[in-house]
Amino acid sequence: MQGQAQQQAYDRGITIFSPDGRLYQVEYAREAVKRGTASVGIRTAEGVVLAADKRPRSSLMEPASIEKIHKADDHVGIASAGHVADARQLIDFARRFAQINHLRYGEAVGIETLTKTVTDHIQQYTQIGGARPFGVALIIGGVSNGEPRLFETDPSGTPYEWKALSIGSNRSDIRNYLEERYHDDITLQEGIGLALEAIAESNDEGLTPEGVGVATVPVEDEQFHDRSPEEIEEILEEHDLLASEEEEEEEEAAEDDTDEDNDTTESDDTDQ
Protein backbone atom coordinates (compact mmCIF):
# COMPACT_ATOMS: atom_id res chain seq x y z
CA MET A 1 0.00 0.00 0.00
CA GLN A 2 2.85 2.36 0.86
CA GLY A 3 4.44 1.83 -2.57
CA GLN A 4 1.11 2.57 -4.25
CA ALA A 5 0.71 5.80 -2.25
CA GLN A 6 4.20 6.92 -3.29
CA GLN A 7 3.36 6.15 -6.92
CA GLN A 8 0.23 8.32 -6.70
CA ALA A 9 2.28 11.18 -5.23
CA TYR A 10 4.61 11.20 -8.25
CA ASP A 11 1.61 10.70 -10.52
CA ARG A 12 -0.27 13.77 -9.33
CA GLY A 13 2.56 16.27 -8.98
CA ILE A 14 3.77 17.82 -12.23
CA THR A 15 6.77 19.35 -10.43
CA ILE A 16 7.92 16.09 -8.82
CA PHE A 17 10.25 13.62 -10.53
CA SER A 18 9.73 9.93 -9.85
CA PRO A 19 12.76 7.95 -8.56
CA ASP A 20 13.52 6.82 -12.11
CA GLY A 21 13.53 10.43 -13.39
CA ARG A 22 10.10 10.57 -15.03
CA LEU A 23 7.39 13.23 -15.01
CA TYR A 24 4.23 11.17 -15.25
CA GLN A 25 1.92 14.05 -16.15
CA VAL A 26 4.06 14.88 -19.20
CA GLU A 27 3.90 11.25 -20.27
CA TYR A 28 0.12 11.27 -19.88
CA ALA A 29 -0.01 14.42 -22.03
CA ARG A 30 1.88 12.51 -24.74
CA GLU A 31 -0.76 9.78 -24.53
CA ALA A 32 -3.44 12.43 -25.13
CA VAL A 33 -1.57 13.42 -28.31
CA LYS A 34 -1.54 9.80 -29.48
CA ARG A 35 -5.34 9.70 -29.21
CA GLY A 36 -5.67 12.62 -31.62
CA THR A 37 -6.12 12.10 -35.36
CA ALA A 38 -2.96 12.24 -37.45
CA SER A 39 -1.26 15.33 -38.86
CA VAL A 40 1.68 15.18 -41.27
CA GLY A 41 4.35 17.70 -42.23
CA ILE A 42 6.80 17.45 -45.14
CA ARG A 43 9.66 19.81 -46.01
CA THR A 44 10.70 20.09 -49.65
CA ALA A 45 13.13 22.35 -51.49
CA GLU A 46 10.10 24.17 -52.95
CA GLY A 47 8.29 24.73 -49.64
CA VAL A 48 6.47 23.09 -46.75
CA VAL A 49 3.39 20.84 -46.79
CA LEU A 50 0.97 20.37 -43.87
CA ALA A 51 -1.79 17.75 -44.05
CA ALA A 52 -4.26 16.54 -41.43
CA ASP A 53 -6.89 13.87 -40.99
CA LYS A 54 -10.01 15.76 -39.92
CA ARG A 55 -12.81 13.27 -40.56
CA PRO A 56 -15.97 14.21 -38.62
CA ARG A 57 -17.00 11.82 -35.84
CA SER A 58 -20.61 12.02 -36.95
CA SER A 59 -22.45 12.67 -40.20
CA LEU A 60 -24.29 15.46 -38.36
CA MET A 61 -21.07 17.37 -37.66
CA GLU A 62 -20.17 20.29 -39.93
CA PRO A 63 -16.75 19.41 -41.48
CA ALA A 64 -15.72 23.06 -41.77
CA SER A 65 -15.89 23.41 -37.97
CA ILE A 66 -13.03 20.91 -37.48
CA GLU A 67 -9.81 22.92 -37.37
CA LYS A 68 -6.57 21.00 -37.62
CA ILE A 69 -4.42 23.36 -39.72
CA HIS A 70 -4.07 27.03 -38.82
CA LYS A 71 -2.39 30.11 -40.26
CA ALA A 72 -0.06 31.60 -37.64
CA ASP A 73 1.38 34.31 -39.89
CA ASP A 74 1.54 34.98 -43.63
CA HIS A 75 4.52 32.62 -43.94
CA VAL A 76 3.78 30.10 -41.16
CA GLY A 77 1.25 27.28 -40.78
CA ILE A 78 0.58 25.06 -37.76
CA ALA A 79 -1.01 21.58 -37.65
CA SER A 80 -2.09 19.98 -34.38
CA ALA A 81 -2.93 16.65 -32.74
CA GLY A 82 -4.35 16.15 -29.26
CA HIS A 83 -6.61 18.41 -27.19
CA VAL A 84 -8.21 20.93 -29.54
CA ALA A 85 -8.65 23.57 -26.82
CA ASP A 86 -4.98 23.35 -25.85
CA ALA A 87 -3.98 23.69 -29.50
CA ARG A 88 -6.07 26.83 -29.89
CA GLN A 89 -4.38 28.44 -26.88
CA LEU A 90 -0.89 27.73 -28.21
CA ILE A 91 -1.76 28.87 -31.74
CA ASP A 92 -3.18 32.14 -30.38
CA PHE A 93 0.05 32.56 -28.40
CA ALA A 94 2.09 31.97 -31.58
CA ARG A 95 -0.02 34.49 -33.53
CA ARG A 96 0.43 37.16 -30.86
CA PHE A 97 4.19 36.64 -30.79
CA ALA A 98 4.37 36.82 -34.61
CA GLN A 99 2.49 40.15 -34.57
CA ILE A 100 4.66 41.51 -31.75
CA ASN A 101 7.73 40.68 -33.84
CA HIS A 102 6.24 42.60 -36.80
CA LEU A 103 5.56 45.65 -34.63
CA ARG A 104 8.84 45.57 -32.72
CA TYR A 105 11.30 44.76 -35.52
CA GLY A 106 9.33 45.48 -38.70
CA GLU A 107 9.94 42.01 -40.13
CA ALA A 108 8.43 38.52 -40.18
CA VAL A 109 9.38 36.22 -37.32
CA GLY A 110 11.79 33.35 -38.04
CA ILE A 111 10.31 29.85 -37.96
CA GLU A 112 12.88 28.57 -35.46
CA THR A 113 12.46 31.64 -33.25
CA LEU A 114 8.68 31.21 -33.23
CA THR A 115 8.95 27.49 -32.45
CA LYS A 116 11.36 27.97 -29.55
CA THR A 117 9.22 30.74 -28.08
CA VAL A 118 6.18 28.43 -28.17
CA THR A 119 8.11 25.53 -26.64
CA ASP A 120 9.48 27.82 -23.90
CA HIS A 121 5.86 28.66 -23.07
CA ILE A 122 4.93 24.95 -23.06
CA GLN A 123 7.91 24.06 -20.86
CA GLN A 124 6.83 26.53 -18.15
CA TYR A 125 3.74 24.38 -17.56
CA THR A 126 5.94 21.42 -16.61
CA GLN A 127 7.44 23.38 -13.70
CA ILE A 128 4.47 25.24 -12.22
CA GLY A 129 2.52 23.62 -9.40
CA GLY A 130 -1.25 23.65 -9.81
CA ALA A 131 -1.09 23.64 -13.62
CA ARG A 132 -1.01 20.79 -16.10
CA PRO A 133 1.01 20.32 -19.30
CA PHE A 134 -0.53 21.07 -22.69
CA GLY A 135 -2.02 17.86 -24.08
CA VAL A 136 -1.19 18.67 -27.67
CA ALA A 137 1.67 18.43 -30.17
CA LEU A 138 2.14 20.92 -33.00
CA ILE A 139 3.81 20.87 -36.40
CA ILE A 140 5.11 24.36 -37.18
CA GLY A 141 6.16 24.82 -40.79
CA GLY A 142 6.96 27.79 -42.97
CA VAL A 143 9.46 29.64 -45.13
CA SER A 144 11.77 32.34 -43.81
CA ASN A 145 14.26 34.17 -46.07
CA GLY A 146 13.74 31.58 -48.77
CA GLU A 147 14.48 28.61 -46.49
CA PRO A 148 11.76 26.03 -45.67
CA ARG A 149 11.74 24.91 -42.02
CA LEU A 150 9.66 22.24 -40.27
CA PHE A 151 9.46 21.76 -36.50
CA GLU A 152 7.58 19.64 -33.96
CA THR A 153 6.65 20.72 -30.44
CA ASP A 154 6.30 18.15 -27.66
CA PRO A 155 4.23 18.39 -24.42
CA SER A 156 7.54 18.51 -22.53
CA GLY A 157 8.46 21.75 -24.34
CA THR A 158 11.16 20.26 -26.55
CA PRO A 159 11.46 21.45 -30.18
CA TYR A 160 12.59 19.05 -32.92
CA GLU A 161 13.35 19.88 -36.55
CA TRP A 162 12.33 17.37 -39.24
CA LYS A 163 12.38 16.74 -42.96
CA ALA A 164 9.09 14.84 -42.65
CA LEU A 165 7.08 13.85 -39.59
CA SER A 166 3.74 12.76 -38.20
CA ILE A 167 1.98 13.45 -34.91
CA GLY A 168 -1.15 11.88 -33.45
CA SER A 169 -2.52 8.38 -33.90
CA ASN A 170 -0.58 5.75 -35.89
CA ARG A 171 2.51 7.94 -35.69
CA SER A 172 4.95 5.02 -35.98
CA ASP A 173 3.25 3.52 -39.03
CA ILE A 174 3.10 6.87 -40.82
CA ARG A 175 6.71 7.66 -39.95
CA ASN A 176 7.83 4.31 -41.37
CA TYR A 177 5.86 5.06 -44.54
CA LEU A 178 7.51 8.46 -44.86
CA GLU A 179 11.00 7.08 -44.19
CA GLU A 180 10.59 4.59 -47.04
CA ARG A 181 9.34 7.13 -49.61
CA TYR A 182 10.78 10.52 -48.69
CA HIS A 183 13.82 11.82 -50.58
CA ASP A 184 15.62 15.16 -50.56
CA ASP A 185 14.67 16.02 -54.16
CA ILE A 186 10.92 15.72 -53.60
CA THR A 187 8.84 18.53 -55.13
CA LEU A 188 6.09 20.45 -53.38
CA GLN A 189 3.38 18.71 -55.40
CA GLU A 190 4.93 15.31 -54.70
CA GLY A 191 5.08 16.24 -51.01
CA ILE A 192 1.32 16.89 -50.99
CA GLY A 193 0.70 13.49 -52.55
CA LEU A 194 3.06 11.75 -50.12
CA ALA A 195 1.39 13.37 -47.09
CA LEU A 196 -2.08 12.29 -48.23
CA GLU A 197 -0.85 8.78 -49.09
CA ALA A 198 0.64 8.46 -45.60
CA ILE A 199 -2.65 9.48 -43.97
CA ALA A 200 -4.59 7.08 -46.22
CA GLU A 201 -2.13 4.27 -45.43
CA SER A 202 -2.82 4.63 -41.71
CA ASN A 203 -6.59 4.61 -42.27
CA ASP A 204 -6.77 1.60 -44.61
CA GLU A 205 -9.58 3.34 -46.51
CA GLY A 206 -10.14 6.10 -49.05
CA LEU A 207 -10.13 9.79 -48.19
CA THR A 208 -12.73 12.47 -48.82
CA PRO A 209 -12.02 16.15 -49.63
CA GLU A 210 -13.92 17.19 -46.48
CA GLY A 211 -12.11 14.61 -44.33
CA VAL A 212 -8.58 15.94 -44.86
CA GLY A 213 -6.95 19.34 -44.69
CA VAL A 214 -3.97 20.47 -46.76
CA ALA A 215 -1.95 23.68 -46.62
CA THR A 216 1.32 24.72 -48.24
CA VAL A 217 3.89 27.48 -47.83
CA PRO A 218 5.87 27.66 -51.11
CA VAL A 219 9.33 29.21 -51.34
CA GLU A 220 8.16 31.08 -54.43
CA ASP A 221 5.93 33.56 -52.58
CA GLU A 222 6.44 32.61 -48.88
CA GLN A 223 2.67 32.76 -48.34
CA PHE A 224 0.41 30.34 -46.48
CA HIS A 225 -2.09 28.67 -48.85
CA ASP A 226 -5.00 26.63 -47.50
CA ARG A 227 -6.11 24.21 -50.23
CA SER A 228 -9.81 24.15 -51.06
CA PRO A 229 -11.89 20.91 -51.06
CA GLU A 230 -12.00 21.11 -54.88
CA GLU A 231 -8.19 21.19 -55.10
CA ILE A 232 -7.89 18.37 -52.57
CA GLU A 233 -10.39 16.26 -54.52
CA GLU A 234 -8.27 16.62 -57.69
CA ILE A 235 -5.15 15.54 -55.82
CA LEU A 236 -6.94 12.56 -54.24
CA GLU A 237 -8.20 11.45 -57.66
CA GLU A 238 -4.71 11.82 -59.14
CA HIS A 239 -3.25 9.54 -56.46
CA ASP A 240 -6.23 7.14 -56.48
CA LEU A 241 -7.02 7.93 -52.85
CA LEU A 242 -10.57 9.21 -53.24
CA ALA A 243 -13.14 7.16 -51.32
CA SER A 244 -16.04 5.72 -53.31
CA GLU A 245 -19.63 6.39 -52.23
CA GLU A 246 -19.88 2.85 -50.84
CA GLU A 247 -16.73 3.32 -48.76
CA GLU A 248 -18.05 6.62 -47.41
CA GLU A 249 -21.32 4.99 -46.33
CA GLU A 250 -19.47 2.12 -44.66
CA GLU A 251 -17.15 4.57 -42.91
CA GLU A 252 -20.06 6.65 -41.59
CA ALA A 253 -21.80 3.53 -40.30
CA ALA A 254 -18.61 2.35 -38.57
CA GLU A 255 -18.10 5.79 -36.99
CA ASP A 256 -21.68 5.85 -35.70
CA ASP A 257 -21.17 2.41 -34.12
CA THR A 258 -17.89 3.54 -32.55
CA ASP A 259 -19.49 6.68 -31.17
CA GLU A 260 -22.22 4.64 -29.49
CA ASP A 261 -19.66 2.29 -27.92
CA ASN A 262 -17.39 5.11 -26.70
CA ASP A 263 -19.96 7.73 -25.73
CA THR A 264 -19.38 7.19 -22.02
CA THR A 265 -15.56 6.99 -22.16
CA GLU A 266 -14.24 9.50 -24.72
CA SER A 267 -14.03 13.27 -24.63
CA ASP A 268 -14.84 15.37 -27.70
CA ASP A 269 -11.77 17.55 -27.02
CA THR A 270 -9.27 14.67 -27.18
CA ASP A 271 -9.94 13.02 -30.52
CA GLN A 272 -8.59 15.64 -32.87
KACOR-V995274 format. One line per field, one symbol per residue. ss: DSSP state (2 for helix, 1 for strand, 0 for the rest). burial: b if it has 16 or more other C-alpha atoms within 10 Angstrom, else e. A space follows every 10 residues. Layout:
ss = ???
burial = ???
//
This chain:
ss = 0222222222 2200000000 0002222222 2222200011 1111001111 1110000000 0022200011 1110011111 1102222222 2222222222 2222200000 2222222222 2222000000 0000011111 1111001111 1110000011 1001111000 2222222222 2000000222 2222222222 2220001000 0111111100 0001110022 2222222200 0100222222 2222222222 2200000000 00
burial = eeeeeeeeeb bebbbbeeee eebbbbeebb bbbbbbbbbb bbbbbbbbbb bbbbbbbeee eebeebbbbb bbbebbbbbb bbbbebbbeb bebbbebbbe beeeeeebbb bbebbbbbbe bbbebbeeee ebbbbbbbbb bbbbeebbbb bbbbbbbebe bbbbbbbbbb beebbebbee ebeeebbbee bbbbbbbbbb bbeebbbbbb bbbbbbbbbe ebbbbbeebe ebbebbeeee bbbeeeebee ebeebeeeee eeeeeeeeeb bb
//
